[in-house]
């Protein structure tokens, strides 16, 4: 199978590629690592935004559009971490098992332990800082993709409309956080 690769100078603005070796032992499946950054503002305080990222109850699906409670399982939880499997139905079940860490102030970071779409070591991070009585929120994704059909689908979506999709996810999540606080 011949794979066309986008020349480095044709990578869209705000999307960067990195060396796949940084993704861990199974990085050979990935063509490269994609970084997507999106940001938004909310009148909600940073602590409230970060609490929503650490909430693994059934309310999680009310905030995060890409989570279904039927595919949400908490494996382990501590004071500053949780290991959780989450999934949603796209073209079949897309799932990932993440280790969430909130030991750093103003941040919740998820690192993929296992997934049928993302490479282990891929990350998702939510940062919230105080601004004008509310928060400036940034979401940063560093994604390597599995070589199977679902990984290829996820890669295609992330490379073509990923910034738009994740911007929508962030804005939707923040709107839900605001609505819960009202």
N, CA, C and O of each residue as an XYZ file, in Angstrom:
728
protein
N       0.846     -1.172      0.000
C       0.000      0.000      0.000
C       0.889      1.232      0.000
O       1.795      1.345      0.825
N       0.642      2.135     -0.899
C       1.412      3.375     -0.980
C       0.711      4.444     -0.151
O      -0.488      4.673     -0.308
N       1.455      5.090      0.723
C       0.901      6.136      1.572
C       1.472      7.470      1.140
O       2.688      7.652      1.085
N       0.582      8.400      0.833
C       1.022      9.753      0.505
C       1.239     10.508      1.794
O       0.389     10.484      2.684
N       2.351     11.166      1.899
C       2.638     11.953      3.096
C       2.677     13.411      2.741
O       3.195     13.799      1.693
N       2.124     14.221      3.621
C       2.116     15.657      3.434
C       3.519     16.187      3.700
O       4.097     15.884      4.744
N       4.079     16.970      2.785
C       5.398     17.555      3.032
C       5.367     18.418      4.287
O       4.351     19.041      4.597
N       6.488     18.453      5.009
C       6.560     19.180      6.276
C       6.149     20.634      6.117
O       5.550     21.199      7.032
N       6.450     21.255      4.985
C       6.105     22.658      4.812
C       4.618     22.873      4.512
O       4.170     24.015      4.408
N       3.852     21.786      4.371
C       2.423     21.913      4.086
C       1.565     21.572      5.300
O       0.347     21.450      5.174
N       2.179     21.414      6.476
C       1.417     21.147      7.684
C       0.664     22.417      8.057
O       1.263     23.491      8.101
N      -0.641     22.321      8.328
C      -1.421     23.517      8.647
C      -0.878     24.250      9.873
O      -0.275     23.641     10.757
N      -1.098     25.556      9.912
C      -0.700     26.352     11.072
C      -1.375     25.796     12.316
O      -2.483     25.267     12.233
N      -0.736     25.908     13.442
C      -1.223     25.441     14.739
C      -1.281     23.926     14.863
O      -1.811     23.417     15.851
N      -0.758     23.202     13.904
C      -0.658     21.750     13.990
C       0.789     21.419     13.706
O       1.345     21.829     12.687
N       1.397     20.673     14.616
C       2.805     20.353     14.416
C       3.014     18.850     14.450
O       2.200     18.105     14.995
N       4.104     18.424     13.868
C       4.466     17.019     13.910
C       5.764     16.878     14.678
O       6.602     17.780     14.690
N       5.914     15.731     15.320
C       7.109     15.456     16.097
C       7.605     14.067     15.756
O       6.934     13.308     15.057
N       8.777     13.744     16.250
C       9.395     12.444     16.044
C       8.569     11.370     16.743
O       8.364     11.477     17.953
N       8.074     10.319     16.033
C       7.234      9.305     16.664
C       7.968      8.504     17.727
O       7.317      7.852     18.544
N       9.272      8.524     17.751
C       9.996      7.755     18.767
C       9.692      8.266     20.160
O       9.919      7.549     21.135
N       9.186      9.482     20.285
C       8.859     10.021     21.602
C       7.591      9.399     22.168
O       7.246      9.669     23.319
N       6.893      8.582     21.407
C       5.627      8.027     21.846
C       5.770      6.713     22.604
O       4.757      6.205     23.085
N       6.934      6.141     22.741
C       7.073      4.917     23.503
C       7.340      3.724     22.613
O       7.603      3.879     21.420
N       7.274      2.519     23.192
C       7.732      1.318     22.507
C       6.942      0.923     21.276
O       7.502      0.278     20.390
N       5.669      1.277     21.174
C       4.903      0.860     20.006
C       4.772      1.976     18.980
O       3.879      1.940     18.134
N       5.640      2.950     19.046
C       5.552      4.102     18.144
C       5.803      3.735     16.696
O       5.476      4.519     15.806
N       6.374      2.568     16.430
C       6.631      2.190     15.033
C       5.351      2.113     14.219
O       5.399      2.195     12.992
N       4.202      1.956     14.879
C       2.929      1.920     14.159
C       2.514      3.301     13.673
O       1.728      3.412     12.732
N       3.017      4.332     14.286
C       2.592      5.694     13.977
C       3.418      6.293     12.855
O       4.633      6.099     12.801
N       2.776      7.009     11.970
C       3.511      7.703     10.922
C       4.195      8.944     11.494
O       5.299      9.293     11.073
N       3.555      9.605     12.438
C       4.134     10.720     13.175
C       3.168     11.121     14.278
O       2.040     10.633     14.345
N       3.619     11.995     15.120
C       2.796     12.483     16.216
C       2.180     13.809     15.788
O       2.864     14.686     15.260
N       0.907     13.939     16.020
C       0.183     15.162     15.687
C      -0.074     15.937     16.969
O      -0.528     15.360     17.958
N       0.203     17.212     16.968
C      -0.096     18.080     18.095
C      -1.194     19.053     17.687
O      -1.092     19.742     16.672
N      -2.242     19.093     18.497
C      -3.348     20.011     18.274
C      -3.510     20.841     19.539
O      -3.546     20.302     20.645
N      -3.607     22.159     19.370
C      -3.831     23.063     20.494
C      -5.067     23.902     20.206
O      -5.190     24.505     19.140
N      -5.978     23.931     21.171
C      -7.158     24.781     21.069
C      -7.321     25.521     22.393
O      -6.869     25.038     23.431
N      -7.956     26.674     22.367
C      -8.133     27.472     23.572
C      -9.488     28.160     23.537
O     -10.059     28.404     22.474
N      -9.989     28.467     24.733
C     -11.254     29.180     24.868
C     -11.282     29.851     26.234
O     -10.513     29.502     27.129
N     -12.173     30.811     26.379
C     -12.372     31.474     27.662
C     -13.734     31.097     28.213
O     -14.662     30.792     27.464
N     -13.840     31.123     29.531
C     -15.097     30.821     30.202
C     -15.218     31.678     31.458
O     -14.206     32.035     32.061
N     -16.446     32.011     31.858
C     -16.609     32.724     33.121
C     -16.407     31.811     34.344
O     -16.339     32.300     35.471
N     -16.312     30.491     34.126
C     -16.093     29.554     35.232
C     -14.669     29.678     35.762
O     -13.731     29.925     35.004
N     -14.521     29.505     37.074
C     -13.204     29.556     37.704
C     -12.350     28.374     37.248
O     -12.894     27.320     36.917
N     -11.028     28.525     37.225
C     -10.144     27.427     36.814
C     -10.391     26.142     37.610
O     -10.396     25.047     37.047
N     -10.597     26.286     38.930
C     -10.804     25.091     39.754
C     -12.031     24.309     39.297
O     -12.010     23.078     39.299
N     -13.096     25.001     38.907
C     -14.322     24.332     38.449
C     -14.078     23.597     37.125
O     -14.568     22.485     36.926
N     -13.324     24.223     36.232
C     -13.005     23.586     34.943
C     -12.188     22.319     35.183
O     -12.470     21.275     34.595
N     -11.183     22.411     36.041
C     -10.319     21.251     36.314
C     -11.078     20.161     37.065
O     -10.824     18.976     36.853
N     -12.012     20.549     37.944
C     -12.843     19.553     38.624
C     -13.647     18.738     37.607
O     -13.807     17.528     37.765
N     -14.146     19.399     36.571
C     -14.906     18.692     35.535
C     -14.024     17.688     34.796
O     -14.496     16.625     34.392
N     -12.753     18.019     34.620
C     -11.827     17.093     33.950
C     -11.475     15.913     34.843
O     -11.078     14.859     34.346
N     -11.616     16.077     36.163
C     -11.296     15.003     37.118
C     -12.522     14.237     37.585
O     -12.404     13.309     38.385
N     -13.683     14.610     37.101
C     -14.934     13.974     37.521
C     -15.203     12.764     36.632
O     -15.483     12.910     35.443
N     -15.117     11.569     37.215
C     -15.337     10.338     36.454
C     -16.655      9.673     36.832
O     -16.832      8.472     36.629
N     -17.578     10.460     37.381
C     -18.919      9.963     37.677
C     -19.729      9.955     36.374
O     -19.210     10.271     35.304
N     -20.998      9.591     36.485
C     -21.876      9.604     35.305
C     -22.038     11.000     34.721
O     -22.437     11.141     33.565
N     -21.730     12.052     35.513
C     -21.808     13.428     35.003
C     -20.775     13.690     33.899
O     -20.916     14.641     33.130
N     -19.753     12.858     33.824
C     -18.688     13.070     32.830
C     -19.260     13.149     31.410
O     -18.857     14.001     30.618
N     -20.186     12.266     31.103
C     -20.777     12.251     29.761
C     -21.626     13.490     29.492
O     -21.855     13.838     28.334
N     -22.095     14.157     30.540
C     -22.854     15.394     30.368
C     -21.949     16.558     29.981
O     -22.401     17.524     29.366
N     -20.662     16.465     30.343
C     -19.710     17.542     30.072
C     -18.908     17.267     28.810
O     -18.756     18.148     27.964
N     -18.399     16.063     28.680
C     -17.484     15.730     27.577
C     -18.245     14.998     26.480
O     -18.676     13.864     26.688
N     -18.419     15.622     25.316
C     -19.241     15.047     24.243
C     -18.718     13.725     23.681
O     -19.472     12.993     23.040
N     -17.449     13.408     23.908
C     -16.878     12.188     23.340
C     -16.818     11.047     24.351
O     -16.063     10.095     24.155
N     -17.600     11.124     25.431
C     -17.622     10.074     26.456
C     -19.049      9.555     26.595
O     -19.999     10.337     26.624
N     -19.194      8.255     26.678
C     -20.484      7.612     26.931
C     -20.362      6.843     28.242
O     -19.385      6.124     28.452
N     -21.349      6.991     29.125
C     -21.281      6.306     30.425
C     -21.230      4.796     30.268
O     -20.640      4.112     31.104
N     -21.830      4.266     29.223
C     -21.790      2.815     29.009
C     -20.378      2.324     28.678
O     -20.109      1.124     28.726
N     -19.486      3.245     28.345
C     -18.093      2.892     28.028
C     -17.125      3.647     28.940
O     -16.039      4.041     28.515
N     -17.525      3.843     30.188
C     -16.702      4.548     31.167
C     -16.449      3.617     32.348
O     -17.385      3.160     33.004
N     -15.170      3.341     32.610
C     -14.817      2.455     33.714
C     -13.602      3.014     34.443
O     -12.551      3.231     33.840
N     -13.754      3.245     35.747
C     -12.643      3.699     36.581
C     -11.957      2.458     37.144
O     -12.581      1.660     37.845
N     -10.672      2.298     36.836
C      -9.913      1.131     37.301
C      -9.235      1.396     38.640
O      -9.159      0.510     39.491
N      -8.748      2.610     38.819
C      -8.016      2.965     40.029
C      -8.083      4.476     40.190
O      -8.108      5.219     39.209
N      -8.110      4.924     41.462
C      -8.165      6.363     41.717
C      -7.397      6.679     42.990
O      -7.486      5.957     43.983
N      -6.634      7.782     42.942
C      -5.894      8.256     44.097
C      -6.124      9.740     44.284
O      -6.993     10.319     43.632
N      -5.361     10.362     45.159
C      -5.533     11.789     45.439
C      -5.252     12.674     44.233
O      -5.895     13.709     44.060
N      -4.293     12.274     43.396
C      -3.923     13.125     42.260
C      -3.834     12.356     40.943
O      -3.135     12.774     40.020
N      -4.549     11.227     40.861
C      -4.534     10.455     39.615
C      -5.773      9.564     39.528
O      -6.457      9.319     40.521
N      -6.036      9.096     38.331
C      -7.057      8.067     38.097
C      -6.667      7.326     36.825
O      -6.122      7.915     35.892
N      -6.951      6.035     36.800
C      -6.780      5.264     35.570
C      -8.174      4.847     35.116
O      -8.911      4.175     35.838
N      -8.511      5.263     33.902
C      -9.893      5.201     33.428
C      -9.926      4.744     31.975
O      -9.094      5.161     31.169
N     -10.890      3.885     31.642
C     -11.161      3.554     30.243
C     -12.426      4.307     29.837
O     -13.452      4.252     30.515
N     -12.320      5.013     28.709
C     -13.442      5.780     28.171
C     -13.599      5.428     26.704
O     -12.630      5.096     26.020
N     -14.826      5.506     26.237
C     -15.035      5.241     24.828
C     -16.312      5.850     24.315
O     -17.166      6.312     25.072
N     -16.416      5.835     23.008
C     -17.610      6.321     22.337
C     -17.761      5.549     21.033
O     -16.794      4.990     20.516
N     -18.951      5.523     20.522
C     -19.244      4.811     19.287
C     -19.069      5.774     18.126
O     -19.775      6.779     18.048
N     -18.140      5.484     17.224
C     -17.916      6.321     16.048
C     -18.212      5.454     14.830
O     -19.313      5.507     14.282
N     -17.262      4.678     14.417
C     -17.431      3.630     13.411
C     -17.020      2.371     14.156
O     -15.926      1.843     13.952
N     -17.896      1.902     15.010
C     -17.534      0.905     15.998
C     -17.037      1.642     17.239
O     -16.972      2.871     17.273
N     -16.693      0.866     18.243
C     -16.257      1.459     19.505
C     -14.830      1.972     19.402
O     -13.917      1.227     19.046
N     -14.645      3.245     19.714
C     -13.325      3.865     19.848
C     -13.095      4.012     21.348
O     -13.892      4.660     22.026
N     -12.038      3.433     21.873
C     -11.795      3.503     23.313
C     -10.330      3.790     23.598
O      -9.448      3.552     22.773
N     -10.106      4.312     24.800
C      -8.748      4.524     25.284
C      -8.732      4.374     26.795
O      -9.648      4.811     27.491
N      -7.670      3.745     27.288
C      -7.428      3.652     28.729
C      -6.329      4.653     29.048
O      -5.217      4.565     28.527
N      -6.661      5.610     29.917
C      -5.747      6.706     30.234
C      -5.392      6.725     31.707
O      -6.175      6.320     32.566
N      -4.208      7.199     31.971
C      -3.815      7.535     33.340
C      -3.883      9.054     33.427
O      -3.065      9.765     32.842
N      -4.876      9.535     34.168
C      -5.050     10.967     34.392
C      -4.191     11.380     35.574
O      -4.114     10.672     36.578
N      -3.545     12.532     35.447
C      -2.685     13.057     36.506
C      -3.015     14.531     36.700
O      -3.013     15.306     35.743
N      -3.296     14.914     37.941
C      -3.555     16.320     38.242
C      -2.659     16.784     39.392
O      -3.057     17.614     40.209
N      -1.445     16.234     39.440
C      -0.490     16.624     40.482
C       0.120     18.000     40.217
O       0.636     18.636     41.136
N       0.063     18.459     38.978
C       0.578     19.787     38.634
C      -0.552     20.805     38.737
O      -1.666     20.547     38.281
N      -0.266     21.973     39.340
C      -1.322     22.985     39.457
C      -1.818     23.440     38.079
O      -1.052     23.487     37.116
N      -3.087     23.768     38.003
C      -3.722     24.327     36.804
C      -3.743     23.373     35.617
O      -3.855     23.813     34.473
N      -3.635     22.050     35.879
C      -3.540     21.112     34.764
C      -4.107     19.734     35.124
O      -3.974     19.260     36.251
N      -4.740     19.116     34.135
C      -5.099     17.699     34.193
C      -4.558     17.103     32.902
O      -4.866     17.577     31.808
N      -3.743     16.052     33.044
C      -3.121     15.440     31.873
C      -3.451     13.950     31.834
O      -3.326     13.246     32.836
N      -3.873     13.488     30.669
C      -4.174     12.072     30.459
C      -3.128     11.493     29.522
O      -2.840     12.058     28.467
N      -2.563     10.358     29.920
C      -1.597      9.653     29.081
C      -2.192      8.302     28.717
O      -2.631      7.558     29.594
N      -2.210      7.981     27.429
C      -2.796      6.731     26.955
C      -1.939      5.554     27.415
O      -0.736      5.497     27.162
N      -2.598      4.620     28.098
C      -1.974      3.369     28.518
C      -2.227      2.306     27.452
O      -1.339      1.524     27.110
N      -3.462      2.292     26.932
C      -3.840      1.355     25.880
C      -5.026      1.958     25.137
O      -5.786      2.741     25.708
N      -5.185      1.600     23.876
C      -6.271      2.139     23.070
C      -6.370      1.356     21.773
O      -5.393      0.755     21.327
N      -7.540      1.363     21.174
C      -7.652      0.759     19.843
C      -7.463      1.802     18.738
O      -7.554      1.468     17.557
N      -7.202      3.059     19.106
C      -6.978      4.087     18.093
C      -5.685      4.872     18.297
O      -5.013      5.215     17.325
N      -5.327      5.162     19.560
C      -4.145      5.978     19.845
C      -2.975      5.137     20.330
O      -3.159      4.101     20.970
N      -1.777      5.595     20.017
C      -0.557      4.968     20.502
C      -0.427      5.157     22.009
O      -0.743      6.234     22.514
N       0.029      4.145     22.740
C       0.371      4.363     24.144
C       1.392      5.504     24.232
O       2.304      5.604     23.411
N       1.220      6.345     25.229
C       2.090      7.509     25.382
C       1.487      8.776     24.792
O       1.959      9.873     25.091
N       0.450      8.651     23.955
C      -0.253      9.836     23.455
C      -0.841     10.569     24.654
O      -1.156      9.950     25.670
N      -0.989     11.887     24.539
C      -1.490     12.653     25.679
C      -2.599     13.617     25.290
O      -2.759     13.985     24.127
N      -3.349     14.007     26.294
C      -4.395     15.033     26.243
C      -4.199     15.828     27.510
O      -4.144     15.247     28.594
N      -4.090     17.142     27.409
C      -3.904     17.958     28.602
C      -4.849     19.144     28.571
O      -5.026     19.794     27.541
N      -5.451     19.410     29.719
C      -6.321     20.562     29.899
C      -5.658     21.472     30.920
O      -5.343     21.052     32.033
N      -5.452     22.722     30.530
C      -4.850     23.720     31.420
C      -5.848     24.849     31.602
O      -6.443     25.322     30.634
N      -6.031     25.280     32.838
C      -6.954     26.384     33.119
C      -6.260     27.387     34.028
O      -5.757     27.033     35.094
N      -6.240     28.638     33.593
C      -5.628     29.710     34.382
C      -6.640     30.843     34.549
O      -7.485     31.090     33.690
N      -6.518     31.511     35.676
C      -7.442     32.609     35.989
C      -7.267     33.752     35.000
O      -6.152     34.122     34.630
N      -8.423     34.306     34.578
C      -8.393     35.455     33.682
C      -9.720     36.203     33.781
O     -10.778     35.621     33.545
N      -9.671     37.471     34.123
C     -10.849     38.345     34.144
C     -12.022     37.744     34.921
O     -13.160     37.821     34.458
N     -11.775     37.152     36.079
C     -12.832     36.568     36.895
C     -13.279     35.191     36.449
O     -14.107     34.568     37.112
N     -12.750     34.708     35.343
C     -13.077     33.379     34.829
C     -11.798     32.613     34.534
O     -10.866     32.612     35.338
N     -11.759     31.969     33.386
C     -10.594     31.151     33.032
C     -10.238     31.262     31.560
O     -11.099     31.441     30.699
N      -8.956     31.153     31.303
C      -8.430     30.891     29.964
C      -8.116     29.399     29.979
O      -7.362     28.933     30.833
N      -8.682     28.657     29.052
C      -8.538     27.205     29.042
C      -7.858     26.784     27.742
O      -8.251     27.203     26.653
N      -6.843     25.957     27.877
C      -6.122     25.439     26.717
C      -6.149     23.917     26.770
O      -5.926     23.312     27.819
N      -6.424     23.314     25.624
C      -6.387     21.870     25.484
C      -5.272     21.546     24.491
O      -5.232     22.090     23.387
N      -4.369     20.655     24.899
C      -3.249     20.268     24.043
C      -3.283     18.755     23.886
O      -3.259     18.015     24.870
N      -3.338     18.307     22.644
C      -3.333     16.885     22.344
C      -2.058     16.544     21.582
O      -1.713     17.220     20.612
N      -1.367     15.511     22.010
C      -0.225     14.949     21.283
C      -0.616     13.513     20.969
O      -0.633     12.655     21.852
N      -0.926     13.264     19.719
C      -1.507     11.981     19.336
C      -0.671     11.239     18.305
O      -0.297     11.780     17.265
N      -0.392      9.993     18.625
C       0.112      9.028     17.665
C      -1.030      8.063     17.428
O      -1.837      7.842     18.331
N      -1.126      7.485     16.252
C      -2.280      6.667     15.895
C      -1.886      5.226     15.598
O      -0.823      4.962     15.036
N      -2.754      4.303     15.983
C      -2.564      2.883     15.672
C      -2.665      2.682     14.157
O      -3.242      3.505     13.445
N      -2.105      1.600     13.690
C      -2.080      1.360     12.245
C      -3.313      0.629     11.726
O      -3.465      0.485     10.513
N      -4.195      0.166     12.604
C      -5.402     -0.533     12.165
C      -6.433      0.406     11.570
O      -6.216      1.616     11.518
N      -7.553     -0.141     11.121
C      -8.585      0.672     10.473
C      -9.101      1.823     11.344
O      -9.254      2.941     10.853
N      -9.366      1.570     12.608
C      -9.891      2.635     13.466
C      -8.829      3.705     13.726
O      -9.148      4.892     13.794
N      -7.583      3.292     13.869
C      -6.498      4.260     14.022
C      -6.353      5.124     12.785
O      -6.089      6.322     12.884
N      -6.527      4.517     11.620
C      -6.442      5.281     10.369
C      -7.597      6.271     10.241
O      -7.412      7.398      9.781
N      -8.784      5.841     10.652
C      -9.938      6.750     10.619
C      -9.690      7.923     11.557
O      -9.882      9.078     11.176
N      -9.265      7.628     12.784
C      -9.002      8.694     13.758
C      -7.901      9.626     13.258
O      -7.996     10.843     13.420
N      -6.871      9.066     12.657
C      -5.779      9.877     12.120
C      -6.289     10.813     11.022
O      -5.951     11.997     11.004
N      -7.098     10.283     10.114
C      -7.628     11.101      9.025
C      -8.475     12.251      9.571
O      -8.352     13.387      9.113
N      -9.328     11.959     10.544
C     -10.177     13.002     11.130
C      -9.318     14.047     11.831
O      -9.511     15.247     11.633
N      -8.370     13.595     12.649
C      -7.519     14.534     13.387
C      -6.682     15.404     12.441
O      -6.510     16.598     12.686
N      -6.167     14.815     11.374
C      -5.320     15.574     10.448
C      -6.109     16.546      9.578
O      -5.564     17.556      9.132
N      -7.380     16.258      9.331
C      -8.146     17.131      8.437
C      -8.986     18.167      9.195
O      -8.940     19.357      8.880
N      -9.744     17.717     10.181
C     -10.631     18.633     10.904
C     -10.424     18.573     12.414
O     -11.277     19.030     13.175
N      -9.307     18.016     12.850
C      -9.053     17.826     14.276
C      -9.107     19.094     15.095
O      -9.701     19.111     16.173
N      -8.500     20.150     14.606
C      -8.494     21.406     15.363
C      -9.925     21.920     15.528
O     -10.301     22.368     16.611
N     -10.707     21.860     14.485
C     -12.097     22.289     14.553
C     -12.889     21.398     15.517
O     -13.622     21.909     16.363
N     -12.747     20.064     15.397
C     -13.484     19.122     16.245
C     -13.138     19.326     17.714
O     -14.030     19.417     18.557
N     -11.835     19.397     18.027
C     -11.431     19.556     19.424
C     -11.789     20.947     19.960
O     -12.061     21.093     21.151
N     -11.792     21.955     19.108
C     -12.267     23.274     19.531
C     -13.736     23.213     19.915
O     -14.151     23.804     20.912
N     -14.523     22.494     19.116
C     -15.940     22.308     19.420
C     -16.107     21.523     20.716
O     -16.924     21.898     21.558
N     -15.336     20.422     20.896
C     -15.405     19.641     22.146
C     -15.114     20.550     23.345
O     -15.836     20.508     24.340
N     -14.064     21.366     23.255
C     -13.699     22.241     24.372
C     -14.812     23.250     24.654
O     -15.212     23.419     25.806
N     -15.311     23.914     23.629
C     -16.378     24.903     23.830
C     -17.640     24.243     24.404
O     -18.303     24.819     25.267
N     -17.967     23.048     23.931
C     -19.142     22.322     24.450
C     -18.944     21.942     25.912
O     -19.861     22.083     26.721
N     -17.760     21.464     26.251
C     -17.473     21.093     27.636
C     -17.557     22.306     28.556
O     -18.130     22.227     29.642
N     -16.990     23.422     28.123
C     -17.027     24.632     28.953
C     -18.455     25.143     29.118
O     -18.818     25.616     30.195
N     -19.259     25.055     28.078
C     -20.676     25.454     28.177
C     -21.403     24.562     29.184
O     -22.233     25.048     29.952
N     -21.102     23.267     29.189
C     -21.723     22.348     30.154
C     -21.275     22.652     31.574
O     -22.073     22.580     32.508
N     -19.995     22.995     31.743
C     -19.495     23.370     33.073
C     -20.214     24.625     33.552
O     -20.624     24.698     34.710
N     -20.369     25.600     32.683
C     -21.065     26.833     33.032
C     -22.528     26.532     33.404
O     -23.053     27.092     34.367
N     -23.169     25.663     32.651
C     -24.569     25.331     32.901
C     -24.711     24.605     34.241
O     -25.670     24.854     34.971
N     -23.777     23.714     34.576
C     -23.832     23.016     35.853
C     -23.663     23.971     37.024
O     -24.236     23.757     38.093
N     -22.881     25.022     36.826
C     -22.638     25.990     37.892
C     -23.822     26.933     38.100
O     -23.956     27.545     39.160
N     -24.682     27.048     37.081
C     -25.820     27.997     37.151
C     -26.921     27.500     38.058
O     -27.937     28.175     38.222
